[in-house]
Amino acid sequence: CKHWVRFDPLNSNNLDDSFNNGSVTDGGTGIFTFTNTNNMANANHAPLMSSEIQSSYQDAADALLASGLATTSMKGYHVENNSATDNGVLTMATFGDLA
């Protein structure tokens, strides 16, 4: 894993911990851009995003926006009940070339 981050969007995007992550930018409700400290060598990497699901959440999904995939950063999107939303804990990991 060349890049990973665990953060809390509900508390000012507080970073719990990270590796090779320069920043997380809030792009609006449920949209976040994760910027690498050391860039990927090319755009052929494998980013993943997930969220902590609580019992009250239903129909939650996380996705990566194709328009936000780059060697320098990735853009993620979180949805619950068919609406973009911020939740308590999101994680992002990117697999690819070595750090």
Secondary structure per residue as TSV (DSSP state, phi and psi in degrees):
chain	resnum	aa	ss	phi	psi
A	1	C	-	360.0	120.4
A	2	K	-	-86.9	-23.5
A	3	H	E	-150.1	134.2
A	4	W	E	-152.6	155.2
A	5	V	E	-153.9	143.5
A	6	R	E	-124.3	125.2
A	7	F	E	-146.8	168.5
A	8	D	E	-119.0	99.5
A	9	P	T	-63.8	-22.8
A	10	L	T	-80.2	-14.4
A	11	N	T	-119.7	64.7
A	12	S	T	55.3	37.7
A	13	N	T	54.5	38.8
A	14	N	E	-60.5	122.7
A	15	L	E	-80.8	119.9
A	16	D	E	-75.7	-43.1
A	17	D	E	-169.8	159.0
A	18	S	E	-163.7	166.5
A	19	F	E	-139.8	127.5
A	20	N	S	57.5	33.6
A	21	N	E	-115.8	117.9
A	22	G	E	-80.1	-39.7
A	23	S	E	-166.2	163.4
A	24	V	E	-123.4	125.4
A	25	T	E	-110.5	130.5
A	26	D	E	-82.1	115.5
A	27	G	-	-100.6	17.1
A	28	G	S	122.0	176.3
A	29	T	T	-57.6	119.4
A	30	G	T	78.5	1.5
A	31	I	E	-117.1	128.1
A	32	F	E	-138.3	141.7
A	33	T	E	-111.1	127.4
A	34	F	E	-104.7	118.8
A	35	T	E	-105.1	128.9
A	36	N	E	-75.7	148.6
A	37	T	S	-76.1	-47.8
A	38	N	S	-111.6	122.3
A	39	N	-	-67.6	157.3
A	40	M	-	-72.9	151.7
A	41	A	S	-68.9	-29.2
A	42	N	S	-154.5	-179.6
A	43	A	S	-86.3	6.3
A	44	N	-	-96.9	57.8
A	45	H	-	-113.1	174.0
A	46	A	E	-121.1	91.2
A	47	P	E	-85.7	146.5
A	48	L	E	-134.0	146.1
A	49	M	E	-136.3	140.8
A	50	S	E	-145.2	164.4
A	51	S	E	-131.0	156.6
A	52	E	-	-80.7	121.3
A	53	I	-	-100.1	129.3
A	54	Q	-	-100.8	164.0
A	55	S	T	-60.6	-24.2
A	56	S	T	-82.1	-12.7
A	57	Y	-	-81.8	141.3
A	58	Q	-	-135.1	148.4
A	59	D	S	51.9	46.6
A	60	A	-	-88.5	144.5
A	61	A	E	-148.8	148.9
A	62	D	E	-122.8	142.1
A	63	A	E	-145.2	158.2
A	64	L	E	-103.6	132.9
A	65	L	-	-82.1	121.1
A	66	A	G	-56.1	-33.5
A	67	S	G	-70.3	-13.5
A	68	G	G	-105.5	9.3
A	69	L	-	-87.6	122.2
A	70	A	-	-148.0	173.0
A	71	T	S	-73.7	-21.3
A	72	T	S	-98.1	-24.2
A	73	S	E	-161.2	166.6
A	74	M	E	-133.0	150.7
A	75	K	E	-117.8	126.4
A	76	G	E	-112.3	159.4
A	77	Y	E	-139.8	130.2
A	78	H	E	-118.0	132.2
A	79	V	E	-130.2	139.2
A	80	E	E	-135.3	135.6
A	81	N	T	50.0	43.3
A	82	N	T	66.8	19.2
A	83	S	E	-134.3	141.0
A	84	A	E	-62.1	137.6
A	85	T	-	-154.5	155.7
A	86	D	-	-94.0	143.4
A	87	N	-	-132.0	-176.7
A	88	G	S	-67.6	-46.3
A	89	V	-	-137.1	125.7
A	90	L	E	-121.3	145.9
A	91	T	E	-126.4	148.0
A	92	M	E	-136.3	134.7
A	93	A	E	-139.0	142.6
A	94	T	E	-127.7	125.2
A	95	F	E	-105.7	140.0
A	96	G	S	174.1	-143.1
A	97	D	S	-62.0	162.8
A	98	L	-	-67.0	152.0
A	99	A	-	-70.1	360.0
